[in-house]
Amino acid sequence: MEKANQKHILVLITNPFALINVIHSGLIGELAEHYRISVMSDLLTIADIERFNRHFGLNMTLLPLPVPTVSKPLKWVRSIQMLLFGHHHNVDTIRIKLMERSPLAYRLFSVSQKSPMLIFLSGTLLGFIRNWLIRRTTLPGIDTLVAKYHIQAVISTSPLDLRENTVANSLNVHGIPIISIIVSWDNLTSKGVINSKSDLVLVWNKQVALEYNRFYTSLGDHTFVRIAGIPRFDTYFRKLPDRRHHLADSAEPHLPTRMILFATGAVKHHTCQNYIIRDLIEYAQNRPEIMILVRCHPGDDPRRYNGFTSIQNIRFFQPFGQNQIPPADFLEMLHSQLITCAVCVQVASTMLLDAFACNKPCISIAYDAHEGMHYAKSVRRFYDYSHQQLLPDYLKAQTVYHRRELFEKLDEIMLGRYAPGNLSNALKQAIHHTTPDSVQLTTQYIREWLG
């Protein structure tokens, strides 16, 4: 129940994964015990807010204010800033992405990194552009927003989004504290620079905390960084109702005894993943006890897989539906699929951590549809991204570089020869908690900061 003296917090939500991390995880429910919560979003409608309020027992309100847009010139400036950031800090992810797009630009980028003077210059320009963007990105009418809604703190759930930076910068001028939640382990090395001054930053693990301090201390920031873990992962460490029935076909209600879960990756990174499905179908061809569940990435289009729908032991699942808003039971459904499967197969995504958090083996695909593909277009490059390199060796051990290796790993798991080993220690390095404590710890840090 709201109290008259509760502080009013504005939560910025511009990304579906951030939405899952703060609403579906239960974080906003915890915060609502102590604060009045309003949301500014370009994803959610009033109907969505009402639906989530009913499902999670919340009392959020959606502010009737549009999320600011970013002009093309500002997008160009930010692209230049990202290149400078990658150059100055020698970020492998940005170097590899540049290789994908322009071999010439990549060569110039690599050669220029041999010059200490150019590295110093890129750092100087990086700081100049960031300070300019912080001053330049402001929201007209912000005085009215502050006066009308009495906002006393802002939580930015995607702080590498310039739209959220614009709101944060505008409110920060009025002395309103900014709390940033880094939504994923790859954000600091793949999405450029946070163009706002946060008062408190919450991150997944020690490695991300060290990255933040490395990148932003050089820009003059002395932000408090706290390691809180991953709020949405709390679901994996709770006992939930068995929801396996949703995997069965109405015409064939009995599930096969073993399931392979294949989670497709983002199409913009890996345009064709049909060859992985074909390999899995071939593996299961003479194994009637195996079913393949293909869980489509939210940006994936299930129609891409129409050619497989007539195959009896394969199912396709699109978790977001048509409107790109994750349903209220998104995390429960994912948890159910993970605990039901014998093994998860994925391509350089966070699903590796999701699977291991559910104590399931996970095979990472690092081979292409055709041998001899150039590195700049090969799936192998994803495993050289900065955040992937920081994974403990144990979590990387199930990576396969040929379909033959995939079949060997599947045999090992299906025949019961897979041993979890020191999984818990490796997981703690990546996700910080192996108990449902991240939501509580995140709330604790926010409350301590706001007083």
N, C-alpha and C positions, 0 to 999 in steps of 0.2 A: 504494500500500500504506500502511495506517495505521501511524503511529509512536506510541510510548507517550507522547511529549511533545507530540503535536499538541493544539492548543486545540480545545475542543468548541463549535461554533457551532450555535445553534438558529435555523432559518429558519421564519418564519411565513408560511403560504400559505392565503389565504382567498378568492382571486379567480382565475378561470381565466386571465385575461390576465397576471396576475403569475406564475402557474405557467409560462406560455410564456416570459416574460421572464427567468426564472431557471433553469429546467430545460431547456427546449427550446433555448434560446440557447447552452447550453454553459457558462453562468456557474458553476453548481454543480459541474460537472466541473472547471473551473479551480480553484475554491476547494478542492475535495476533494484537490487535490495538496498542500495546505498545512494543511488543517483536517479535523477529524472533523465530519461534517454530520448533524444530526438535523432532522426536520421536524415541526412541529405544524400540523395542517390539519383543516378540516371538509369538505374536498373529496375528499381522497385516502384510499384504503384501503390496507391492507398489500399487496393484490394490485396496486394501481396503482403503489405504490413499487417492488415487485419487477419489474414490467414496465418501468418507466423505468430501473431499475438495469441490467437486461439490455440494453436498447436503447442507452443512453448510456454503458455501462461504469462505472456509479457504485456507491457503497456507502452510500447514504443509509439511515437508519432512521426509522421513523415512531414518535414518542413516543405511548404509549398514554394520552394525556391529551386530554380534550375541549377544543375551543376555547370560551372562555367566551361565554355568551349576553348579550344586552343587553336589559334590562327596558324596558317601554313608557315608564315615567316618564323613564328616561335618554334614550330616543329623542326624547321631546318636548323635553327640555332641549337636546339637540343640534340639533334643528330651530330652536329659538329662537336658539341660538348661531349657526347658519348665517345667519339673518336679520340678526343684529347684525353679523356679519362682513361680509356684503354691504353693509349700510348704512354701516358705518364706513369701509370701503375703496372704496365706490362701485363694486362689482364688477358689470359689465354682465350676466354670465351669471346671477347670482342675481336681479338686477332683472328680467330677461326671464322667468325661470322663475316668479317671483312674479306677473308679468303674466298668464301662462298660467292660473294657478290661481285668482286672485281679483282682479278689477279694482279693487275697493274697497281691498284691502290694498296693491295696487300704487300707487294714488293717495296713500294715507297715507305709504307708504314714500318716494315721490318728493318729496312736500311737506316731509316731515321732514328730508330731506337738505339743504334750504336753510338749516337752522338749525345754526350752528357748535356751539351748546351741546348739541343733541341728538346730533350726530356725536361730540362728546367723550364724552357719556354712554354712547353705544353702545359706544365703545372701552373705557371703564371696565368696563361690564358684561361685555363680551366677555372681558377678561382675568380678571375674577372667576370667571366660569363655567368658563373653561379650567382655572384653578388648582383649582377645586372638583372638576372632573371628574378631573383627574390624581390628586388625593387619594382620590377616591371609588371610582375604578375599580381595584380590586385583585383578585387571584386567591387564593382561600383555598388553603392548603396549599403555598404557593410555596416555603417553607423546605425542604419535602421534595423538591420538584423540583430545587432548587439543590444540595442535599446528595447526592441519588441520582445525578444525571446530570452533575454538575460542569460546568454550562453557564458558559462564559466570555465569550460575546458573543451578541447577538440581532440578526438581520437581519429587519426588518419590510418585507415586499414590498408591502403596501397600508397605509401608515401613516395614511391618512385613515379607516380602519375602526376604530371604537371597540373592537371585540373584540381587534384586535391591540394597540391602545393599552393595554388592560387588562393583557395579558401583559407588554408592555414596561415599564409603570409598576411592576408588581409586582417585576420583576427589577432594575429600575433602583435600587430601594430598597437592594438588596444590592450596589450598585456595579458591576453588570454593564453594559458599554457597549451602547448601542442605535444601530444603523445603519439608516437608513431609505432605501429606494429609491422615488422617486416614479415610479409605473408608467406615467403618461401625461402628455401636455403640458397637458391640461385639468384635472387633478385639483386643483391648488391654487386654482383659481377656480370650481370647480363642486361640490366636495364638502365645503366648510366648513373646519374647523380640525383640525389634527393635535393631538390631546389627549394628547401625551406629549412628553417632553424628549429629543430625539435628540442623540447626540454627533456623528454624521456624517450628512449628507444628500447623496444622489447624485441628480442631475437630468439631464434631456435636453440642455439648451442654456443659453446665456447668459440668454435671456429668462426662463426658469423660475427660474434662480438669482437674478435680480434680483427676481422676484416673491416668492420665499421670503424673501429679506432684507427686503423691504418689509413683508411681512405679519408676520413673526415677531420682527424686531428691536423692533417696537412692543409686543410681548408679553413682552419681556425676555429672549428667547432670543438667544444668541450662538453658534449652531451653526456648525461647519465645513461649508461647502457646496462640493461639487466637481462639475464638469461632466464626465460620463462618456459621454454619448451614450446610445444605445438598444441594449442587449445583443442583443435579438432581431433587430435590423436587420443584424447582422453576416452573417446568412445570405445577404442580398441581394448581398453583395460577394464571395462565394466561388463557385468553380465547382462546380456540383452535377450529378449525373447527370440526363439528360433523362427526365422523367416524364410527357411529354405523352400517352402512350398511355392514361392513365386517363380522358382526356376523350372518348375515342371510344365510340360505341355498339357493343355486341357484334354487332348486326345490320347495322351500317353502319360498318365499322372505319376507313374513311378520313375524316380530319378535313377540314372545309372549310378553305379557305386563309386565312380571316380570322376572328378571334374578337373579340367584344365581351364583356368581363367586367363584369357588373353586380353590385356588392356591396351587398346590402340593409343598411339601418341598423337600429338597435335599435327594436323594435316599440313600446316604451313612449314613444319620442320621436316616431316617424313611423308611425302606425298602419296606413296603407294605401299601399303602394308599387307596387300593381298597375298604376297608370296609367303608371309609368315603363317597366315591362315591355311594356305595350301599345304605347307609343311606339317602343320598340326593335324590336318585332316588325314594326310598320308600316314602319320604316326598312329592315329587312332583307327585306321582303316580295318584292321583285323583284331581290334580290341573293343568288342561291343559294350564292355563295361565302362567305357570312357565317353564322357560328354565334353564338348568344347563350348565354353561360354565366352563370347566376344563382347567385352564391355567397351562401348565406343566412347572415345574422348568427347567432351562436351562440344568441341568444334568440329567433330567428325560428322559425316552424313551417312546414316545406315544404308541409304540407297546405293552407295558404292559397293555394297556387298550382296546385292540382289542375286548375283550368280551362285551364291552359296546357300540360299535359303531353302532349297529343295533337299539338302543333305540332312539326313535324319538326326544325327547326333551333334548338331551344332545349333546354338541359340545366339541371337543378337540382342543386346540390351543398350538402349540409349537413355542414360540417367537423367538428362536435363529436359527431355521432351522437345517441344517446338519453341518455347519462349525464352530459353537460355536461363531461366530462373530455377535453381536446384530445388526439387521438392522438399518438403519438410522432413521426410524420412530418408534423405540422401545418405547420411552417414550410416544409418542403421542398415540400409540396403547394401552398401559397400562392405560393411563389416560382415554381413551375412554371407556375401559372395566369397569373401576372403577366408572365413572360417570353414566354409563348405568345400572349397577347392582343395585338391591335393597339392597343386603347385600353381603359382602365378607366373605368367610370361609377360614381359614388358620391354619397352625400348627407352632406356636412359631417362626414366621419369621418376617422380616421387613415389610411384606405386611400389618401387623396390622397398622403400621404407615402410609403406603401409602393410605390405605383405609380411615383412619380417616382424613388424609390431604385433601382427596376429599370429606369430610363431609359424608362418608358412614359408617354405622355400620359394625363392624367386629366381627365375632364369632371365638374364638380360641378353637381348638379341643385339649382336654387334657384327652381323654379316648382312650383305646386300642381296637383292634379287638376282644379280648377276656378278660373277667374280670379275676382278680387275677394275672395278669402278674407282675413279679418281677420288683421292682422299677428300677433296673439297665438297664432293657430293655424296660421300659414303656415310653410312650410319656410324662408322667407327669414330668419326670426328666428335660426335656427341659425348663420347666417353673421355674426351680430352678437355672438356669444358672445366672451368676452374672449380666449380662446386663438386663435380664428380671426382676430381683428383683428391679431394679432402676426405673421401669416404675411407673408413677402415678397410684394410685388405680383406678381412673376412666377408664384408658385405659385397665386395667386388668379385669374389671367387667364383660365382656362378655365371659369369659372362661367357657367352659362346660366340665363336668367330666362324662357325661353319654349321650347316644343317646337320652334319654328322655329329657334331658335338652336342647340338640340341637334343637329338635322339638319345645320345648316350646319357645326358643329364636327366632326361625324362625317364629313361629306364632305371637309373639309379634311384630316383625319387619314387617311382611307381612300384619298384620292387622292395622298397623299405630300407634301402641302404643309405639314405640321407640322414646325417647326424647334425643336430643344431649346433653343437660345440659351444663356443664362447659367444653366442648370439647376444646375450643380455649386455655384456660389456661393450660390444661393438655398437649396439643400438643406442646406448646411453651417450656415446660420443656424438651420434647424429641427431637424436631427438630429445636428449637430456633426461626425459622421464620414461620409465617403464611401469608407471602407476598413473592413475587418473588424477594428476595433481596440477596440470598446466593451467587449467582455468582458474583454480583457486590461487595459484601463485601469481598469475597475470593480474587478477583482481587485487591481490595484496599489494603488488608493486604500484598499481594505479592509485589505490587508496592512500598508500604511504606518501606518494608524490603530491597528491592533491590536498592531503591533510584532512 
